[in-house]
């Protein structure tokens, strides 16, 4: 059963990388940086379904695009997950 659960977890991780936010090439869009953390924390762990903790919220530039990266770690099993965001707002002049 443990091997089957590990396999299922790996498959869930692979699918999550294909969804919005799973890779820098497919960031999830939010209106402001203040929404990155609450949206990221709304995701549950792909391995055990437990709650995640935010380990880091950082700005990053990938292929010339300014992105935000939320690094999550499961509070229950310790599994890690990165969620990528792009901001969808015009900065005031």
N, CA, C and O atoms as a GROMACS GRO file, in nm:
protein
  372
    1UNK      N    1   0.082  -0.119   0.000
    1UNK     CA    2   0.000   0.000   0.000
    1UNK      C    3   0.087   0.126   0.000
    1UNK      O    4   0.052   0.225  -0.064
    2UNK      N    5   0.199   0.122   0.072
    2UNK     CA    6   0.287   0.238   0.078
    2UNK      C    7   0.345   0.271  -0.060
    2UNK      O    8   0.354   0.388  -0.097
    3UNK      N    9   0.384   0.168  -0.135
    3UNK     CA   10   0.437   0.190  -0.269
    3UNK      C   11   0.330   0.247  -0.361
    3UNK      O   12   0.359   0.335  -0.442
    4UNK      N   13   0.209   0.199  -0.349
    4UNK     CA   14   0.099   0.251  -0.431
    4UNK      C   15   0.071   0.397  -0.396
    4UNK      O   16   0.043   0.477  -0.486
    5UNK      N   17   0.078   0.432  -0.268
    5UNK     CA   18   0.056   0.571  -0.226
    5UNK      C   19   0.167   0.662  -0.279
    5UNK      O   20   0.139   0.774  -0.323
    6UNK      N   21   0.292   0.614  -0.277
    6UNK     CA   22   0.403   0.692  -0.332
    6UNK      C   23   0.385   0.715  -0.482
    6UNK      O   24   0.408   0.825  -0.532
    7UNK      N   25   0.345   0.611  -0.552
    7UNK     CA   26   0.325   0.621  -0.697
    7UNK      C   27   0.213   0.721  -0.726
    7UNK      O   28   0.226   0.804  -0.816
    8UNK      N   29   0.106   0.714  -0.651
    8UNK     CA   30  -0.006   0.807  -0.670
    8UNK      C   31   0.040   0.950  -0.643
    8UNK      O   32   0.003   1.041  -0.716
    9UNK      N   33   0.121   0.970  -0.539
    9UNK     CA   34   0.173   1.102  -0.508
    9UNK      C   35   0.258   1.157  -0.620
    9UNK      O   36   0.248   1.275  -0.654
   10UNK      N   37   0.344   1.073  -0.680
   10UNK     CA   38   0.428   1.117  -0.793
   10UNK      C   39   0.342   1.154  -0.912
   10UNK      O   40   0.371   1.251  -0.982
   11UNK      N   41   0.236   1.078  -0.937
   11UNK     CA   42   0.147   1.110  -1.048
   11UNK      C   43   0.073   1.242  -1.023
   11UNK      O   44   0.053   1.320  -1.116
   12UNK      N   45   0.032   1.267  -0.901
   12UNK     CA   46  -0.035   1.393  -0.866
   12UNK      C   47   0.060   1.510  -0.886
   12UNK      O   48   0.020   1.615  -0.936
   13UNK      N   49   0.188   1.492  -0.847
   13UNK     CA   50   0.287   1.598  -0.866
   13UNK      C   51   0.308   1.628  -1.014
   13UNK      O   52   0.318   1.744  -1.054
   14UNK      N   53   0.314   1.524  -1.095
   14UNK     CA   54   0.331   1.543  -1.240
   14UNK      C   55   0.211   1.619  -1.298
   14UNK      O   56   0.230   1.710  -1.379
   15UNK      N   57   0.091   1.585  -1.257
   15UNK     CA   58  -0.028   1.656  -1.305
   15UNK      C   59  -0.030   1.801  -1.256
   15UNK      O   60  -0.069   1.891  -1.330
   16UNK      N   61   0.012   1.824  -1.133
   16UNK     CA   62   0.013   1.959  -1.077
   16UNK      C   63   0.109   2.049  -1.154
   16UNK      O   64   0.083   2.168  -1.170
   17UNK      N   65   0.220   1.993  -1.203
   17UNK     CA   66   0.315   2.073  -1.281
   17UNK      C   67   0.255   2.116  -1.414
   17UNK      O   68   0.300   2.214  -1.474
   18UNK      N   69   0.154   2.045  -1.462
   18UNK     CA   70   0.088   2.080  -1.589
   18UNK      C   71  -0.020   2.187  -1.570
   18UNK      O   72  -0.063   2.250  -1.668
   19UNK      N   73  -0.064   2.207  -1.448
   19UNK     CA   74  -0.169   2.306  -1.420
   19UNK      C   75  -0.109   2.445  -1.404
   19UNK      O   76   0.012   2.461  -1.392
   20UNK      N   77  -0.195   2.545  -1.404
   20UNK     CA   78  -0.151   2.683  -1.380
   20UNK      C   79  -0.080   2.690  -1.246
   20UNK      O   80  -0.131   2.643  -1.144
   21UNK      N   81   0.040   2.750  -1.247
   21UNK     CA   82   0.119   2.762  -1.126
   21UNK      C   83   0.220   2.652  -1.106
   21UNK      O   84   0.308   2.663  -1.020
   22UNK      N   85   0.211   2.547  -1.184
   22UNK     CA   86   0.299   2.432  -1.165
   22UNK      C   87   0.439   2.449  -1.220
   22UNK      O   88   0.532   2.381  -1.176
   23UNK      N   89   0.457   2.538  -1.314
   23UNK     CA   90   0.587   2.562  -1.378
   23UNK      C   91   0.598   2.712  -1.407
   23UNK      O   92   0.496   2.780  -1.420
   24UNK      N   93   0.720   2.764  -1.419
   24UNK     CA   94   0.735   2.906  -1.453
   24UNK      C   95   0.673   2.941  -1.589
   24UNK      O   96   0.634   3.055  -1.611
   25UNK      N   97   0.664   2.845  -1.677
   25UNK     CA   98   0.606   2.870  -1.809
   25UNK      C   99   0.453   2.877  -1.804
   25UNK      O  100   0.389   2.921  -1.900
   26UNK      N  101   0.393   2.834  -1.691
   26UNK     CA  102   0.248   2.837  -1.674
   26UNK      C  103   0.212   2.896  -1.537
   26UNK      O  104   0.153   2.828  -1.454
   27UNK      N  105   0.247   3.024  -1.514
   27UNK     CA  106   0.218   3.082  -1.382
   27UNK      C  107   0.069   3.107  -1.362
   27UNK      O  108  -0.005   3.130  -1.458
   28UNK      N  109   0.029   3.103  -1.238
   28UNK     CA  110  -0.108   3.138  -1.200
   28UNK      C  111  -0.113   3.291  -1.189
   28UNK      O  112  -0.020   3.352  -1.136
   29UNK      N  113  -0.219   3.353  -1.238
   29UNK     CA  114  -0.230   3.498  -1.236
   29UNK      C  115  -0.307   3.544  -1.113
   29UNK      O  116  -0.415   3.493  -1.082
   30UNK      N  117  -0.249   3.642  -1.042
   30UNK     CA  118  -0.315   3.706  -0.928
   30UNK      C  119  -0.306   3.857  -0.948
   30UNK      O  120  -0.217   3.905  -1.020
   31UNK      N  121  -0.396   3.931  -0.886
   31UNK     CA  122  -0.401   4.076  -0.905
   31UNK      C  123  -0.290   4.152  -0.834
   31UNK      O  124  -0.247   4.258  -0.881
   32UNK      N  125  -0.242   4.099  -0.722
   32UNK     CA  126  -0.136   4.170  -0.650
   32UNK      C  127  -0.051   4.070  -0.572
   32UNK      O  128  -0.090   3.955  -0.551
   33UNK      N  129   0.067   4.116  -0.530
   33UNK     CA  130   0.159   4.031  -0.455
   33UNK      C  131   0.099   3.988  -0.321
   33UNK      O  132   0.136   3.883  -0.268
   34UNK      N  133   0.009   4.068  -0.267
   34UNK     CA  134  -0.052   4.033  -0.138
   34UNK      C  135  -0.142   3.910  -0.147
   34UNK      O  136  -0.177   3.852  -0.045
   35UNK      N  137  -0.180   3.870  -0.268
   35UNK     CA  138  -0.264   3.752  -0.286
   35UNK      C  139  -0.184   3.623  -0.305
   35UNK      O  140  -0.240   3.514  -0.300
   36UNK      N  141  -0.055   3.634  -0.328
   36UNK     CA  142   0.027   3.516  -0.354
   36UNK      C  143   0.021   3.418  -0.237
   36UNK      O  144  -0.006   3.300  -0.255
   37UNK      N  145   0.045   3.468  -0.117
   37UNK     CA  146   0.050   3.379  -0.001
   37UNK      C  147  -0.083   3.313   0.030
   37UNK      O  148  -0.086   3.191   0.049
   38UNK      N  149  -0.196   3.386   0.037
   38UNK     CA  150  -0.322   3.318   0.067
   38UNK      C  151  -0.362   3.217  -0.041
   38UNK      O  152  -0.416   3.111  -0.010
   39UNK      N  153  -0.336   3.250  -0.168
   39UNK     CA  154  -0.371   3.156  -0.274
   39UNK      C  155  -0.282   3.033  -0.264
   39UNK      O  156  -0.331   2.921  -0.275
   40UNK      N  157  -0.152   3.052  -0.243
   40UNK     CA  158  -0.061   2.938  -0.231
   40UNK      C  159  -0.099   2.848  -0.114
   40UNK      O  160  -0.095   2.726  -0.126
   41UNK      N  161  -0.136   2.907  -0.002
   41UNK     CA  162  -0.171   2.828   0.115
   41UNK      C  163  -0.305   2.757   0.102
   41UNK      O  164  -0.338   2.672   0.185
   42UNK      N  165  -0.382   2.791   0.000
   42UNK     CA  166  -0.509   2.721  -0.021
   42UNK      C  167  -0.487   2.583  -0.082
   42UNK      O  168  -0.579   2.500  -0.083
   43UNK      N  169  -0.366   2.557  -0.134
   43UNK     CA  170  -0.335   2.425  -0.189
   43UNK      C  171  -0.306   2.328  -0.076
   43UNK      O  172  -0.240   2.363   0.021
   44UNK      N  173  -0.356   2.206  -0.089
   44UNK     CA  174  -0.322   2.102   0.008
   44UNK      C  175  -0.205   2.020  -0.047
   44UNK      O  176  -0.173   2.027  -0.165
   45UNK      N  177  -0.144   1.944   0.039
   45UNK     CA  178  -0.031   1.859   0.002
   45UNK      C  179  -0.074   1.755  -0.100
   45UNK      O  180  -0.180   1.692  -0.087
   46UNK      N  181   0.008   1.738  -0.202
   46UNK     CA  182  -0.022   1.638  -0.306
   46UNK      C  183   0.002   1.496  -0.257
   46UNK      O  184  -0.055   1.402  -0.311
   47UNK      N  185   0.085   1.481  -0.156
   47UNK     CA  186   0.119   1.348  -0.105
   47UNK      C  187   0.016   1.296  -0.004
   47UNK      O  188  -0.032   1.183  -0.015
   48UNK      N  189  -0.019   1.382   0.094
   48UNK     CA  190  -0.103   1.333   0.204
   48UNK      C  191  -0.233   1.412   0.222
   48UNK      O  192  -0.319   1.372   0.301
   49UNK      N  193  -0.248   1.523   0.149
   49UNK     CA  194  -0.368   1.605   0.163
   49UNK      C  195  -0.365   1.699   0.282
   49UNK      O  196  -0.464   1.765   0.312
   50UNK      N  197  -0.251   1.705   0.350
   50UNK     CA  198  -0.238   1.790   0.468
   50UNK      C  199  -0.220   1.936   0.431
   50UNK      O  200  -0.206   1.970   0.313
   51UNK      N  201  -0.220   2.023   0.532
   51UNK     CA  202  -0.202   2.167   0.507
   51UNK      C  203  -0.056   2.199   0.479
   51UNK      O  204   0.035   2.133   0.529
   52UNK      N  205  -0.034   2.301   0.398
   52UNK     CA  206   0.100   2.346   0.366
   52UNK      C  207   0.137   2.467   0.449
   52UNK      O  208   0.051   2.543   0.494
   53UNK      N  209   0.268   2.484   0.470
   53UNK     CA  210   0.324   2.604   0.530
   53UNK      C  211   0.400   2.678   0.420
   53UNK      O  212   0.458   2.614   0.332
   54UNK      N  213   0.399   2.808   0.425
   54UNK     CA  214   0.476   2.886   0.330
   54UNK      C  215   0.619   2.896   0.381
   54UNK      O  216   0.644   2.952   0.488
   55UNK      N  217   0.712   2.842   0.305
   55UNK     CA  218   0.853   2.847   0.343
   55UNK      C  219   0.919   2.975   0.291
   55UNK      O  220   1.004   3.033   0.357
   56UNK      N  221   0.877   3.017   0.170
   56UNK     CA  222   0.936   3.137   0.111
   56UNK      C  223   0.843   3.193   0.005
   56UNK      O  224   0.777   3.119  -0.068
   57UNK      N  225   0.840   3.326  -0.003
   57UNK     CA  226   0.769   3.397  -0.110
   57UNK      C  227   0.872   3.492  -0.170
   57UNK      O  228   0.916   3.586  -0.105
   58UNK      N  229   0.912   3.465  -0.294
   58UNK     CA  230   1.020   3.541  -0.355
   58UNK      C  231   0.982   3.588  -0.495
   58UNK      O  232   0.900   3.527  -0.563
   59UNK      N  233   1.044   3.699  -0.534
   59UNK     CA  234   1.033   3.747  -0.671
   59UNK      C  235   1.143   3.680  -0.752
   59UNK      O  236   1.254   3.660  -0.703
   60UNK      N  237   1.111   3.645  -0.877
   60UNK     CA  238   1.209   3.580  -0.964
   60UNK      C  239   1.188   3.628  -1.106
   60UNK      O  240   1.077   3.664  -1.144
   61UNK      N  241   1.294   3.627  -1.183
   61UNK     CA  242   1.285   3.657  -1.325
   61UNK      C  243   1.321   3.530  -1.400
   61UNK      O  244   1.430   3.476  -1.384
   62UNK      N  245   1.228   3.483  -1.482
   62UNK     CA  246   1.248   3.361  -1.561
   62UNK      C  247   1.219   3.394  -1.706
   62UNK      O  248   1.109   3.436  -1.741
   63UNK      N  249   1.318   3.376  -1.791
   63UNK     CA  250   1.305   3.406  -1.934
   63UNK      C  251   1.254   3.549  -1.957
   63UNK      O  252   1.172   3.573  -2.046
   64UNK      N  253   1.303   3.642  -1.876
   64UNK     CA  254   1.265   3.782  -1.892
   64UNK      C  255   1.132   3.820  -1.831
   64UNK      O  256   1.093   3.937  -1.838
   65UNK      N  257   1.059   3.726  -1.772
   65UNK     CA  258   0.930   3.754  -1.709
   65UNK      C  259   0.947   3.765  -1.559
   65UNK      O  260   1.012   3.682  -1.496
   66UNK      N  261   0.887   3.870  -1.501
   66UNK     CA  262   0.889   3.886  -1.356
   66UNK      C  263   0.780   3.799  -1.296
   66UNK      O  264   0.662   3.816  -1.327
   67UNK      N  265   0.819   3.706  -1.212
   67UNK     CA  266   0.726   3.612  -1.150
   67UNK      C  267   0.742   3.613  -0.999
   67UNK      O  268   0.839   3.668  -0.946
   68UNK      N  269   0.648   3.553  -0.932
   68UNK     CA  270   0.656   3.529  -0.789
   68UNK      C  271   0.657   3.378  -0.767
   68UNK      O  272   0.586   3.304  -0.836
   69UNK      N  273   0.737   3.334  -0.672
   69UNK     CA  274   0.748   3.192  -0.640
   69UNK      C  275   0.711   3.172  -0.495
   69UNK      O  276   0.768   3.235  -0.406
   70UNK      N  277   0.615   3.084  -0.471
   70UNK     CA  278   0.578   3.045  -0.335
   70UNK      C  279   0.631   2.904  -0.313
   70UNK      O  280   0.591   2.810  -0.381
   71UNK      N  281   0.721   2.890  -0.217
   71UNK     CA  282   0.776   2.758  -0.182
   71UNK      C  283   0.697   2.707  -0.062
   71UNK      O  284   0.697   2.769   0.044
   72UNK      N  285   0.631   2.593  -0.082
   72UNK     CA  286   0.547   2.535   0.022
   72UNK      C  287   0.610   2.407   0.075
   72UNK      O  288   0.682   2.337   0.004
   73UNK      N  289   0.581   2.378   0.201
   73UNK     CA  290   0.620   2.251   0.261
   73UNK      C  291   0.502   2.202   0.344
   73UNK      O  292   0.439   2.279   0.417
   74UNK      N  293   0.473   2.074   0.332
   74UNK     CA  294   0.360   2.016   0.404
   74UNK      C  295   0.390   2.011   0.554
   74UNK      O  296   0.497   1.965   0.594
   75UNK      N  297   0.297   2.058   0.634
   75UNK     CA  298   0.314   2.057   0.779
   75UNK      C  299   0.305   1.915   0.835
   75UNK      O  300   0.353   1.889   0.945
   76UNK      N  301   0.243   1.824   0.760
   76UNK     CA  302   0.224   1.688   0.809
   76UNK      C  303   0.337   1.594   0.766
   76UNK      O  304   0.399   1.528   0.849
   77UNK      N  305   0.365   1.589   0.634
   77UNK     CA  306   0.460   1.488   0.583
   77UNK      C  307   0.592   1.548   0.533
   77UNK      O  308   0.686   1.474   0.506
   78UNK      N  309   0.599   1.681   0.520
   78UNK     CA  310   0.722   1.745   0.478
   78UNK      C  311   0.744   1.752   0.328
   78UNK      O  312   0.850   1.797   0.285
   79UNK      N  313   0.647   1.710   0.248
   79UNK     CA  314   0.661   1.717   0.102
   79UNK      C  315   0.669   1.863   0.059
   79UNK      O  316   0.604   1.949   0.119
   80UNK      N  317   0.748   1.890  -0.043
   80UNK     CA  318   0.769   2.027  -0.091
   80UNK      C  319   0.698   2.048  -0.224
   80UNK      O  320   0.679   1.955  -0.303
   81UNK      N  321   0.660   2.174  -0.247
   81UNK     CA  322   0.593   2.210  -0.372
   81UNK      C  323   0.620   2.357  -0.401
   81UNK      O  324   0.616   2.441  -0.311
   82UNK      N  325   0.648   2.388  -0.527
   82UNK     CA  326   0.665   2.526  -0.572
   82UNK      C  327   0.543   2.565  -0.653
   82UNK      O  328   0.494   2.488  -0.736
   83UNK      N  329   0.492   2.686  -0.629
   83UNK     CA  330   0.380   2.739  -0.705
   83UNK      C  331   0.424   2.875  -0.762
   83UNK      O  332   0.471   2.962  -0.689
   84UNK      N  333   0.408   2.890  -0.893
   84UNK     CA  334   0.451   3.010  -0.965
   84UNK      C  335   0.332   3.101  -0.994
   84UNK      O  336   0.223   3.056  -1.027
   85UNK      N  337   0.357   3.233  -0.980
   85UNK     CA  338   0.254   3.334  -1.000
   85UNK      C  339   0.306   3.447  -1.088
   85UNK      O  340   0.426   3.474  -1.092
   86UNK      N  341   0.214   3.511  -1.159
   86UNK     CA  342   0.244   3.636  -1.227
   86UNK      C  343   0.142   3.738  -1.180
   86UNK      O  344   0.026   3.705  -1.155
   87UNK      N  345   0.187   3.862  -1.168
   87UNK     CA  346   0.098   3.968  -1.122
   87UNK      C  347   0.026   4.030  -1.240
   87UNK      O  348   0.086   4.055  -1.344
   88UNK      N  349  -0.102   4.054  -1.224
   88UNK     CA  350  -0.184   4.110  -1.331
   88UNK      C  351  -0.239   4.245  -1.285
   88UNK      O  352  -0.359   4.259  -1.261
   89UNK      N  353  -0.150   4.342  -1.275
   89UNK     CA  354  -0.195   4.476  -1.237
   89UNK      C  355  -0.100   4.577  -1.300
   89UNK      O  356   0.017   4.549  -1.327
   90UNK      N  357  -0.153   4.693  -1.323
   90UNK     CA  358  -0.071   4.803  -1.376
   90UNK      C  359  -0.018   4.882  -1.257
   90UNK      O  360  -0.092   4.920  -1.167
   91UNK      N  361   0.112   4.907  -1.259
   91UNK     CA  362   0.171   4.985  -1.151
   91UNK      C  363   0.138   5.132  -1.170
   91UNK      O  364   0.140   5.181  -1.283
   92UNK      N  365   0.106   5.203  -1.062
   92UNK     CA  366   0.077   5.346  -1.073
   92UNK      C  367   0.204   5.423  -1.112
   92UNK      O  368   0.315   5.385  -1.074
   93UNK      N  369   0.186   5.530  -1.187
   93UNK     CA  370   0.300   5.612  -1.231
   93UNK      C  371   0.328   5.722  -1.133
   93UNK      O  372   0.420   5.800  -1.152
   0.00000   0.00000   0.00000
